[in-house]
Amino acid sequence: MLRVAVVGSGPSGCYTAQSLVQQDPEVRVDVLDRLPCPYGLVRYGVAPDHEKIKSLQGSLRTVLEHERVRFLGGVRVGGPGGLPVQRLRELYHAVVYCVGAATDRRLGIPGEELPGSWSATDFVAWYSAHPDAADAGFLRGVRSAVVIGVGNVAVDVTRMLVRGAAELRPTDMPQAALETLTASGITEVHMVGRRGPSQARFTTKELRELGALPGTEVGVDPADLALDPADPAALPPVQRRNLEVLRGWADRSPAPAVRRIGLRFFLRPVELLADDGRVGAVRFERTAPDGQGGVTGTGRFVDVPAQLVLRSVGYRGVPPDGLPFDALSGTVPNAAGRVVRAGAPSPGEYVAGWIKRGPTGVIGTNRPCAKETVTSLLADTPALLQREVPGDPVPALRAAGIEPVPWTGWLAIERAEAELGARLGRGVVKLADWDALLTAARSA
């Protein structure tokens, strides 16, 4: 009987487990996660007010409750205090790493390390109750914010910055984040891209949500639309619809509003400027189309005041402990999901998801990606079964000082979050730190 460990319980990990049990009627799969909670970025990355997307947890739950799949939370693989990769390989016939892309891309400009400058990843982790995150005073003294990037994550954090209590209270956002966001003094948010409107990566549905926020006015500079060289008729449908929405905002007269969102294009960040020891403004260079699909600098600059800067310019994989890593692509070298070491596939080691292909696609893209990896793994089954492994790896984990959180522990966390929500009169409210999560899990 084939025993497989899947490292990571986000969509790519769950789809890998699902594909394994669908294609092999005898395989046993342990889904390991560093956190005591499953679902990865669906729990800790999807915006709290996007309930429809978050409902995907229901289908992932079905996978993790399959009779031949077992969730083991609180299991760190590699790194200080973690289970060494080589030891994990000894416990299973095969290991599939679905560890995503855990860090963000940098701007590489002066002032990026100033207080008040953060990655959108850090901000999302905080309002999503990731146990590694802490209230770093993101909004303290902030009146104006700049979000650098024009993708869906940039839209999410922009929306969270201006949402009111009435919209955030029904979400599962942790209470401390709810109180901080709804009490903030932010009146202006600029979402800025270095290229033109037709090259923005947000989807039309996400974009339109900005225009539906109560008490908030959205503005677009008509000059940015005029500068964009794209022929709308030749654009893909999403970009064409995006331009229609942006034109609608650019054509209307400004209305009185408590908060304003400005969508700005053809601006490249070149420096974060300090004011009293923290971020006070962002200096941008105006860009212009270069005639080849990119932009070029114009030598003209504009400073945008901001006490908070969130960079949202993409995710990047980090080197998984004990695995080869291509720093240029931010991925583990692989051939159809088989980890490649020294130019040859490494027996029993596989990857799926962003660490395999880079941070591209949507949640559903992980399904065919996982299926390709599983096809490779199952083709290798005869060779993999030649090595004996323990019938149950849990005693070996405990011997290594790791006490896994079982599925019943996660269910106890769910109950504790529902009870917390009931006490606060809100609904389900996420527990936001390690101690609370582990205490709840051990109550099972």
Disulfide bonds with the S-S distance in Angstrom:
none
